[in-house]
Amino acid sequence: MEVGNEETNPLTNIPKGKPKSGRIWKNQNRKRFSSIRNGLPFKTSWEDKMKLKMEIKSIKDQSKAMQEARKQSLEEKRKRREENQKRRAENAKKSEIVQVIKNTSKLQIGRASCRERV
């Protein structure tokens, strides 16, 4: 550690004057954006890479299992709904009261809507 380093360097002692542009609030030592280089990421070990890979794989497997379970439950609900609709239709058909018409000439007396239903 040299204490006299500031005294020997004449450039550090020169005060900054007013910039040519007149914008004194701007920082003169600012670098351009293109010259700023982001630090390279640290190199990870093989074990860390494999651990990360296994974590990602387990997360994907869990999400896939959750999606499959949801899909299966929706499919079961759909089947149950269809069975209920079929059963309701069959019950409605069984509960219908049907009158056997022996003489079709009597239909002419009735309304047109009655004839259409037969």
Secondary structure, 3 states (H helix, E strand, C coil): CCCCHHHHCCCCCCCCCCCCCCCCCCCCCCCCHHHCCCCCCCCCCHHHHHHHHHHHHHHHHHHHHHHHHHHHHHHHHHHHHHHHHHHHHHHHHHHCCCCCCCCHHHHHCCCHHHHHHC
